Amino acid sequence: MIKYQLRFYFEHGGICIWGINNATKEQYGYAIEHTVLPISQALKDELNALEEEYANYLDWDDPLGPSPWSESQKVHFLEKSNLAYEKLKYELSLEFEVINYVSDCIER
């Protein structure tokens, strides 16, 4: 039975997992450090790398301007993120529902 609902979505600043329902927010908070989730160290490392990579999506000198990423960089990031999402779903127990919103954080 699903107890915890998570949103997989990258924000500028590092977090990529967000609590959706009250049970999740009470247990893990809203912005969830993936280090507290019951997932492998390899996946934690992969999520860290993706968070660091996504920090470069924003032009920090012109935050309201277009991303400095090329179309191929965007596609490559989406592919890697979707693979990480599948791993996250696989590694979490049946108590977790993970919803993928990664495509919403990449303008194309």
DSSP file with accessible surface (Angstrom, degrees, kcal/mol):
  #  RESIDUE AA STRUCTURE BP1 BP2  ACC     N-H-->O    O-->H-N    N-H-->O    O-->H-N    TCO  KAPPA ALPHA  PHI   PSI    X-CA   Y-CA   Z-CA
    1    1 A M              0   0  203      0, 0.0     2,-0.3     0, 0.0     0, 0.0   0.000 360.0 360.0 360.0 134.0    0.0    0.0    0.0
    2    2 A I        +     0   0   86      1,-0.2    93,-0.2    94,-0.0    94,-0.2  -0.519 360.0 156.2 -72.6 128.6    1.3    3.4   -1.0
    3    3 A K        +     0   0  100     92,-3.1     2,-0.4    -2,-0.3    21,-0.2   0.665  60.1  49.3-117.3 -40.1    2.1    5.6    2.0
    4    4 A Y  E     -a   96   0A  16     91,-3.5    93,-2.8    19,-0.1     2,-0.5  -0.901  62.2-162.3-112.3 132.8    4.6    8.1    0.8
    5    5 A Q  E     -a   97   0A  56     -2,-0.4    15,-2.4    91,-0.2    16,-0.6  -0.956  12.1-172.2-115.1 129.2    4.3   10.2   -2.4
    6    6 A L  E     -aB  98  19A   0     91,-3.2    93,-2.9    -2,-0.5     2,-0.5  -0.917  17.1-145.6-122.1 144.7    7.4   11.8   -3.9
    7    7 A R  E     -aB  99  18A  64     11,-3.0    11,-2.3    -2,-0.4     2,-0.8  -0.940  10.5-150.7-106.5 127.0    7.9   14.3   -6.7
    8    8 A F  E     +aB 100  17A   1     91,-3.0    93,-2.7    -2,-0.5     2,-0.3  -0.876  43.9 136.2 -98.0 105.3   11.1   13.8   -8.7
    9    9 A Y        -     0   0   58      7,-1.7     2,-0.3    -2,-0.8    93,-0.1  -0.957  48.8-126.8-156.8 129.6   11.8   17.4   -9.9
   10   10 A F        -     0   0    2     -2,-0.3     2,-0.3    92,-0.1     6,-0.2  -0.657  23.7-173.6 -88.4 135.6   15.1   19.4  -10.0
   11   11 A E    >   -     0   0   83      4,-1.6     3,-1.7    -2,-0.3     2,-0.4  -0.923  37.2-100.0-119.7 149.8   15.3   22.8   -8.4
   12   12 A H  T 3  S+     0   0   66     -2,-0.3     3,-0.1     1,-0.2    43,-0.1  -0.559 110.5  48.4 -68.8 120.4   18.2   25.3   -8.7
   13   13 A G  T 3  S-     0   0   73     -2,-0.4    -1,-0.2    38,-0.2    39,-0.1   0.273 122.9 -78.8 125.0  -9.2   20.0   24.8   -5.4
   14   14 A G  S <  S+     0   0   20     -3,-1.7     2,-0.3     1,-0.3    -2,-0.1   0.119  84.1 117.9 120.7 -26.7   20.2   21.0   -5.2
   15   15 A I        +     0   0   27      1,-0.1    -4,-1.6    -3,-0.1    -1,-0.3  -0.586  21.1 168.4 -84.5 141.2   17.1   19.2   -4.2
   16   16 A C        +     0   0    0     16,-0.4    -7,-1.7    -2,-0.3     2,-0.4   0.358  60.2  68.3-128.2   3.3   15.5   16.7   -6.6
   17   17 A I  E     -BC   8  32A   1     15,-0.5    15,-2.7    -9,-0.2     2,-0.4  -0.991  59.2-178.1-129.4 129.8   13.0   14.9   -4.3
   18   18 A W  E     -BC   7  31A  30    -11,-2.3   -11,-3.0    -2,-0.4     2,-0.2  -0.963  26.8-118.9-130.4 139.7    9.9   16.6   -2.8
   19   19 A G  E     +B    6   0A   0     11,-3.0   -13,-0.2    -2,-0.4     3,-0.1  -0.544  26.8 178.8 -76.0 139.9    7.2   15.4   -0.5
   20   20 A I        +     0   0   41    -15,-2.4    -1,-0.2    -2,-0.2   -14,-0.1   0.816  58.7  44.2-105.9 -55.2    3.7   15.5   -1.9
   21   21 A N  S  > S-     0   0   39    -16,-0.6     4,-2.3     1,-0.1     5,-0.2  -0.397  86.7-105.9 -95.3 170.0    1.3   14.1    0.7
   22   22 A N  H  > S+     0   0  115      1,-0.2     4,-2.7     2,-0.2     5,-0.2   0.876 116.7  56.5 -62.1 -40.2    1.1   14.8    4.5
   23   23 A A  H  > S+     0   0   31      1,-0.2     4,-1.9     2,-0.2    -1,-0.2   0.917 110.5  45.8 -59.2 -40.8    2.5   11.4    5.5
   24   24 A T  H  >>S+     0   0    0    -21,-0.2     4,-3.5     2,-0.2     5,-0.8   0.935 113.2  48.2 -67.5 -46.7    5.6   12.1    3.4
   25   25 A K  H  X5S+     0   0   84     -4,-2.3     4,-1.0     3,-0.2    -2,-0.2   0.878 112.2  49.7 -64.3 -36.6    6.1   15.7    4.7
   26   26 A E  H  <5S+     0   0  162     -4,-2.7    -1,-0.2    -5,-0.2    -2,-0.2   0.893 120.4  35.5 -68.4 -38.1    5.7   14.5    8.3
   27   27 A Q  H  <5S+     0   0  116     -4,-1.9    -2,-0.2    -5,-0.2    -3,-0.2   0.891 140.4   8.1 -82.1 -42.0    8.2   11.7    7.9
   28   28 A Y  H  <5S-     0   0   51     -4,-3.5     5,-0.3     1,-0.3    -3,-0.2   0.539  98.2-120.5-120.6 -14.0   10.7   13.3    5.5
   29   29 A G     << -     0   0   27     -4,-1.0    -1,-0.3    -5,-0.8   -10,-0.2  -0.407  36.5 -75.4  94.3-176.4    9.8   17.0    5.1
   30   30 A Y  S    S+     0   0  124      1,-0.3   -11,-3.0   -12,-0.1     2,-0.7   0.938 123.8  43.6 -86.8 -58.9    8.9   18.9    1.9
   31   31 A A  E    S-C   18   0A  47    -13,-0.2     2,-0.6    -6,-0.1    -1,-0.3  -0.816  89.9-154.4 -86.8 114.6   12.4   19.2    0.3
   32   32 A I  E     -C   17   0A   0    -15,-2.7     2,-0.6    -2,-0.7   -15,-0.5  -0.824  14.0-140.7-104.4 121.8   13.8   15.8    0.9
   33   33 A E    >   -     0   0  104     -2,-0.6     3,-2.0    -5,-0.3     4,-0.3  -0.674  17.6-142.2 -71.2 120.9   17.5   15.0    1.2
   34   34 A H  G >  S+     0   0    0     -2,-0.6     3,-1.4     1,-0.3     5,-0.2   0.699  92.4  79.1 -64.8 -13.6   17.8   11.7   -0.7
   35   35 A T  G 3  S+     0   0   76      1,-0.3    -1,-0.3     9,-0.1     4,-0.1   0.734  90.0  54.7 -64.8 -19.8   20.4   10.6    1.8
   36   36 A V  G <  S+     0   0   85     -3,-2.0    -1,-0.3    -8,-0.1    -2,-0.2   0.542  90.1  94.9 -91.2  -6.4   17.6    9.8    4.3
   37   37 A L  S <  S-     0   0    4     -3,-1.4     2,-2.3    -4,-0.3     7,-0.1  -0.539  89.0-108.7 -85.4 151.9   15.7    7.6    1.9
   38   38 A P  S    S+     0   0   77      0, 0.0     2,-0.3     0, 0.0    -1,-0.1  -0.442  76.4 120.4 -79.6  70.6   16.2    3.8    1.9
   39   39 A I        -     0   0   15     -2,-2.3    49,-0.1    -5,-0.2    53,-0.0  -0.882  67.7 -84.1-129.7 164.4   18.1    3.6   -1.4
   40   40 A S     >  -     0   0   45     -2,-0.3     4,-2.2     1,-0.1     5,-0.1  -0.214  31.3-120.1 -67.9 156.9   21.6    2.4   -2.4
   41   41 A Q  H  > S+     0   0  117      1,-0.2     4,-2.7     2,-0.2     5,-0.2   0.870 114.4  59.5 -63.2 -35.7   24.7    4.6   -2.0
   42   42 A A  H  > S+     0   0   69      1,-0.2     4,-2.1     2,-0.2    -1,-0.2   0.918 107.5  44.8 -60.6 -41.9   25.3    4.2   -5.7
   43   43 A L  H  > S+     0   0    2      2,-0.2     4,-2.8     1,-0.2     5,-0.2   0.897 110.8  53.7 -70.4 -38.4   21.9    5.8   -6.4
   44   44 A K  H  X S+     0   0   34     -4,-2.2     4,-2.4     1,-0.2    -2,-0.2   0.930 110.1  48.1 -58.9 -43.9   22.5    8.5   -3.8
   45   45 A D  H  X S+     0   0   83     -4,-2.7     4,-2.3     2,-0.2    -2,-0.2   0.901 110.8  51.1 -63.4 -40.1   25.8    9.3   -5.6
   46   46 A E  H  X S+     0   0   49     -4,-2.1     4,-2.3     2,-0.2    -2,-0.2   0.917 110.5  48.3 -64.2 -42.3   24.0    9.4   -9.0
   47   47 A L  H  X S+     0   0    0     -4,-2.8     4,-2.5     2,-0.2    -2,-0.2   0.905 109.8  52.9 -66.2 -38.8   21.4   11.8   -7.6
   48   48 A N  H  X S+     0   0   55     -4,-2.4     4,-2.4    -5,-0.2    -2,-0.2   0.931 109.6  48.9 -59.2 -46.0   24.1   14.0   -6.2
   49   49 A A  H  X S+     0   0   54     -4,-2.3     4,-2.5     1,-0.2    -2,-0.2   0.908 111.4  49.1 -62.7 -40.8   25.8   14.2   -9.6
   50   50 A L  H  X S+     0   0    6     -4,-2.3     4,-2.8     2,-0.2    -1,-0.2   0.906 110.1  51.1 -66.1 -39.6   22.6   15.0  -11.3
   51   51 A E  H  X S+     0   0   21     -4,-2.5     4,-1.3     2,-0.2   -38,-0.2   0.923 111.6  47.7 -63.1 -42.0   21.8   17.8   -8.8
   52   52 A E  H  < S+     0   0  138     -4,-2.4     4,-0.5     1,-0.2    -2,-0.2   0.906 112.7  48.8 -64.8 -41.5   25.3   19.2   -9.4
   53   53 A E  H >< S+     0   0   51     -4,-2.5     3,-1.7     1,-0.2    -2,-0.2   0.918 107.0  55.2 -64.3 -42.3   24.9   19.0  -13.1
   54   54 A Y  H >X S+     0   0    7     -4,-2.8     3,-2.3     1,-0.3     4,-0.5   0.806  92.0  72.2 -64.9 -25.6   21.5   20.7  -13.0
   55   55 A A  G >< S+     0   0   33     -4,-1.3     3,-0.5     1,-0.3    -1,-0.3   0.798  94.5  55.7 -58.9 -23.9   23.0   23.7  -11.1
   56   56 A N  G <4 S+     0   0  101     -3,-1.7    -1,-0.3    -4,-0.5    -2,-0.2   0.482  84.8  82.4 -87.4  -3.3   24.6   24.6  -14.5
   57   57 A Y  G <4 S+     0   0   18     -3,-2.3    12,-0.4    -4,-0.2     2,-0.4   0.831  84.1  69.1 -67.5 -31.0   21.3   24.7  -16.3
   58   58 A L  S << S-     0   0   28     -3,-0.5     2,-1.1    -4,-0.5     9,-0.1  -0.708  84.1-130.9 -91.9 136.3   20.7   28.2  -15.0
   59   59 A D    >   -     0   0   52     -2,-0.4     3,-1.1     3,-0.3     6,-0.3  -0.768  21.8-164.4 -81.4 101.1   22.8   31.1  -16.3
   60   60 A W  T 3  S+     0   0  143     -2,-1.1    -1,-0.2     1,-0.3     4,-0.1   0.726  86.1  55.5 -67.5 -19.9   23.6   32.5  -12.8
   61   61 A D  T 3  S+     0   0  161      1,-0.3    -1,-0.3    -3,-0.1    -2,-0.1   0.713 126.8  20.2 -81.1 -21.5   24.8   35.9  -14.4
   62   62 A D  S X  S+     0   0   82     -3,-1.1     3,-1.9     4,-0.1    -3,-0.3  -0.555  72.7 173.5-143.7  71.7   21.4   36.2  -16.1
   63   63 A P  T 3  S+     0   0   70      0, 0.0    -4,-0.2     0, 0.0    -3,-0.1   0.767  81.1  50.1 -58.4 -26.9   18.9   34.0  -14.2
   64   64 A L  T 3  S+     0   0  174     -6,-0.1     3,-0.1    -4,-0.1    -4,-0.1   0.580  99.5  85.2 -87.2  -8.6   15.9   35.2  -16.1
   65   65 A G  S <  S-     0   0   23     -3,-1.9    -6,-0.3    -6,-0.3    -3,-0.1  -0.144  94.5 -67.1 -82.6-178.1   17.6   34.6  -19.5
   66   66 A P        -     0   0  107      0, 0.0    -1,-0.2     0, 0.0    -7,-0.1  -0.278  57.9 -94.8 -69.1 157.2   17.8   31.4  -21.5
   67   67 A S        -     0   0   26      1,-0.1    -9,-0.2    -9,-0.1   -10,-0.1  -0.417  22.9-134.6 -67.4 143.9   19.7   28.4  -20.2
   68   68 A P  S    S+     0   0   79      0, 0.0     2,-0.2     0, 0.0    -1,-0.1   0.587  73.8 109.9 -76.2  -5.4   23.2   28.1  -21.5
   69   69 A W        -     0   0   21    -12,-0.4    -2,-0.1   -13,-0.1     2,-0.1  -0.448  67.7-129.4 -72.3 141.0   22.6   24.4  -22.2
   70   70 A S     >  -     0   0   51     -2,-0.2     4,-2.1     1,-0.1     5,-0.2  -0.327  30.1-102.6 -76.7 167.9   22.4   23.3  -25.8
   71   71 A E  H  > S+     0   0   92      1,-0.2     4,-2.5     2,-0.2     5,-0.2   0.903 124.2  52.6 -59.7 -39.1   19.4   21.1  -26.9
   72   72 A S  H  > S+     0   0   86      1,-0.2     4,-2.6     2,-0.2    -1,-0.2   0.876 106.8  52.1 -68.4 -34.6   21.6   18.0  -26.8
   73   73 A Q  H  > S+     0   0   90      2,-0.2     4,-2.4     1,-0.2    -1,-0.2   0.908 110.4  49.2 -64.6 -40.9   22.7   18.8  -23.2
   74   74 A K  H  X S+     0   0   28     -4,-2.1     4,-2.4     2,-0.2    -2,-0.2   0.936 112.6  46.5 -62.8 -46.1   19.0   19.1  -22.3
   75   75 A V  H  X S+     0   0   46     -4,-2.5     4,-2.4     1,-0.2    -2,-0.2   0.929 112.6  50.2 -63.0 -43.9   18.2   15.8  -24.0
   76   76 A H  H  X S+     0   0   92     -4,-2.6     4,-2.4     1,-0.2    -1,-0.2   0.914 110.9  49.0 -62.9 -42.4   21.1   14.1  -22.4
   77   77 A F  H  X S+     0   0    0     -4,-2.4     4,-2.8     1,-0.2     5,-0.2   0.919 110.7  50.6 -63.7 -43.1   20.2   15.3  -18.9
   78   78 A L  H  X S+     0   0   16     -4,-2.4     4,-2.6     2,-0.2    -2,-0.2   0.913 110.2  50.2 -61.0 -41.2   16.6   14.2  -19.4
   79   79 A E  H  X S+     0   0  110     -4,-2.4     4,-1.9     2,-0.2    -2,-0.2   0.940 113.5  44.5 -62.6 -47.5   17.7   10.8  -20.4
   80   80 A K  H  X S+     0   0   65     -4,-2.4     4,-2.2     1,-0.2    -2,-0.2   0.902 114.2  50.3 -64.3 -40.2   20.1   10.4  -17.4
   81   81 A S  H  X S+     0   0    0     -4,-2.8     4,-2.6     1,-0.2    -2,-0.2   0.898 108.3  51.8 -65.6 -41.0   17.4   11.8  -15.0
   82   82 A N  H  X S+     0   0   67     -4,-2.6     4,-2.1     2,-0.2    -1,-0.2   0.879 109.2  50.6 -65.2 -35.9   14.7    9.4  -16.4
   83   83 A L  H  X S+     0   0  111     -4,-1.9     4,-2.1     2,-0.2    -1,-0.2   0.918 110.9  48.6 -65.0 -42.8   17.1    6.4  -15.8
   84   84 A A  H  X S+     0   0    0     -4,-2.2     4,-2.6     1,-0.2    -2,-0.2   0.896 108.7  54.6 -64.0 -38.2   17.7    7.6  -12.2
   85   85 A Y  H  X S+     0   0   29     -4,-2.6     4,-2.6     2,-0.2    -1,-0.2   0.925 107.1  49.8 -59.6 -45.6   14.0    8.0  -11.7
   86   86 A E  H  X S+     0   0   99     -4,-2.1     4,-2.1     1,-0.2    -1,-0.2   0.905 111.7  48.7 -62.1 -40.5   13.5    4.4  -12.8
   87   87 A K  H  X S+     0   0   90     -4,-2.1     4,-2.7     2,-0.2    -1,-0.2   0.901 109.7  52.6 -64.3 -41.0   16.2    3.2  -10.3
   88   88 A L  H  X S+     0   0    1     -4,-2.6     4,-1.9     1,-0.2    -2,-0.2   0.938 110.1  47.2 -61.5 -46.9   14.6    5.3   -7.6
   89   89 A K  H  < S+     0   0   87     -4,-2.6    -1,-0.2     1,-0.2    -2,-0.2   0.909 114.0  48.8 -59.2 -42.1   11.2    3.7   -8.2
   90   90 A Y  H  < S+     0   0  204     -4,-2.1    -2,-0.2    -5,-0.2    -1,-0.2   0.900 113.1  45.7 -66.5 -42.0   12.8    0.2   -8.2
   91   91 A E  H  < S+     0   0   64     -4,-2.7    -1,-0.2    -5,-0.1    -2,-0.2   0.765  97.6  81.3 -78.5 -26.1   14.8    0.7   -5.0
   92   92 A L  S  < S-     0   0   11     -4,-1.9   -53,-0.1    -5,-0.2     6,-0.1  -0.498  86.0-109.2 -79.5 152.7   12.0    2.2   -2.9
   93   93 A S    >   -     0   0   59     -2,-0.2     3,-2.0     1,-0.1    -1,-0.1  -0.101  36.0 -92.8 -72.6 176.0    9.5   -0.1   -1.3
   94   94 A L  T 3  S+     0   0  153      1,-0.3    -1,-0.1   -92,-0.1    -2,-0.0   0.596 118.9  75.9 -67.3  -9.4    5.9   -0.4   -2.2
   95   95 A E  T 3  S+     0   0   88    -93,-0.2   -91,-3.5   -92,-0.1   -92,-3.1   0.605  88.4  75.4 -73.9 -11.9    5.1    2.2    0.4
   96   96 A F  E <   -a    4   0A  20     -3,-2.0     2,-0.5   -94,-0.2   -91,-0.2  -0.854  57.0-169.4-108.7 138.2    6.5    4.9   -2.0
   97   97 A E  E     -a    5   0A  64    -93,-2.8   -91,-3.2    -2,-0.4     2,-0.5  -0.995  12.8-164.2-118.0 126.0    5.0    6.4   -5.1
   98   98 A V  E     -a    6   0A  11     -2,-0.5     2,-0.5   -93,-0.2   -91,-0.2  -0.953   0.8-161.5-114.6 125.5    7.4    8.4   -7.1
   99   99 A I  E     -a    7   0A  49    -93,-2.9   -91,-3.0    -2,-0.5     2,-0.6  -0.921  15.9-133.3-110.4 129.4    6.1   10.8   -9.8
  100  100 A N  E     +a    8   0A  44     -2,-0.5   -91,-0.1   -93,-0.2     3,-0.1  -0.717  37.8 155.8 -88.9 116.3    8.4   12.1  -12.5
  101  101 A Y    >   +     0   0   70    -93,-2.7     3,-1.3    -2,-0.6     4,-0.5   0.112  37.5 115.7-118.0  16.1    8.3   15.8  -13.1
  102  102 A V  G >  S+     0   0    0    -94,-0.3     3,-2.0     1,-0.3     4,-0.4   0.890  70.2  58.7 -59.4 -39.8   11.8   16.2  -14.6
  103  103 A S  G >  S+     0   0   77      1,-0.3     3,-0.9     2,-0.2    -1,-0.3   0.792  98.1  63.2 -62.9 -22.0   10.6   17.2  -18.0
  104  104 A D  G <  S+     0   0  104     -3,-1.3    -1,-0.3     1,-0.2    -2,-0.2   0.675  98.9  53.7 -73.2 -17.6    8.8   20.2  -16.4
  105  105 A C  G <  S+     0   0    8     -3,-2.0     2,-0.5    -4,-0.5    -1,-0.2   0.426  97.4  73.1 -99.7   4.8   12.1   21.6  -15.2
  106  106 A I  S <  S-     0   0    8     -3,-0.9     2,-0.3    -4,-0.4    -1,-0.1  -0.963  72.8-147.0-120.4 114.9   13.8   21.7  -18.6
  107  107 A E              0   0  152     -2,-0.5   -40,-0.1    -3,-0.0    -3,-0.1  -0.639 360.0 360.0 -78.7 135.9   12.6   24.3  -21.1
  108  108 A R              0   0  172     -2,-0.3   -37,-0.0   -34,-0.0    -1,-0.0  -0.845 360.0 360.0-129.3 360.0   12.8   23.1  -24.7
